[in-house]
Amino acid sequence: MLDLKNKFKEFSKVIEEKSKFLIIGHEQPDGDAIGALLALREFIQDKNKIVSMVVSSEVPDIFSFLPNVEKINNDFLFGDYEVIILVDNGDLRRTGFTSRILKAKGSNIPIVNIDHHPQNDVWKKASINIAEPKASSTCEIIYDLFSYLKYPLSPSVATSILLGIYGDTGGFQHPNTSKKVMLIASELLKKGAKLKKISSSVSQSRSVKMLKLWGLAINNIFEYQNSGLMVSIISKNDIKKVGASEEEISGLVNLLNTASESKASLLIYETLDDKIRGSLRTDRDDVDVSKFAKILGGGGHKKASGFSLSGNLKKIDNIWSIV
């Protein structure tokens, strides 16, 4: 991992000098984004500063067990803040607030980027980059930050950080589950992190609607035998048919990737606001799904990437197309 000590010092100086902070997570937030938002919020509040959290879309119900998650907003006025902190975004478009962030940059509002995604356009706009692509998660970086600053972790902060690590390591099953990750998890448990609650809420909480939606996706799987790519498509009509929500798609691409024949999996789904999203996963060292995502304007990690397109899905003669 890169030596981030100088970046940690710069961040600490900004926290001491400024008073009003806004933390922005990515759209369709996962556990890493939510955990990072909540952990940083508590840290900054403990410094007697004003801090708000925002994501551009709704927070999934599976995170409702977390203290203060209801305080995550869906919009903001950047003029109300002196510093913007971006967490786990991957690129500016994923924030859902690209134009306003660029306007803030033009107004010389400092932008801090805390992230574990490969270098992207956020890195170019940020005043401070606390970024490490080799980290398992953004929350792992935040743990290192808090350790360096000797910030005592409360049970709620420990739970938030563990949520992020748990989510991005697939419940400690993905290849990014390093020795360091397990040591951090152990320390977080000592600080009162609620692993059982995280596991039951995130991994074991499945509504009937979600199971029906996943059943449709499984029924739609087709395999490219030459490449070992497993693909499934979910239309917004599928989502409406079972009465599910878009957030209940989360985790499905990982399920597709568990097929023994799979070298990689691709889930394409249509959103209710006329967008098409794609999620890619692999567990293999000789496959880089980020290259595929970049072709379609997306990005991410070698083993977990995604993309977003405008349009709708249409099926004609058993062939899907984007219109």
Protein Blocks (a to p, Z undefined) as FASTA:
>chain_A
ZZfklmmmmmmmmmmmpmbdcddddehiafklmmmmmmmmmmmmmnopacddddfbdcdf
klmmpghklmpcfbdcfklpcbdcdehklpaklnopmmmmmmmmmnopacddddfbdcdf
klmmpmbdcddfkbmbfklmmmmmmmmnopacdfklmmmmmmmmmmmnonolafklcfkl
mmmmmmmmmnopafklmmmmmmmmccfklmmmmmmmmmmpccdfknopacddddfklmmm
nopafklmgoklmmmmmpmklmbdcdddddfkopacdddddfbfkbcfklmmmmnopacd
fklccdddedddddeehiacdZZ
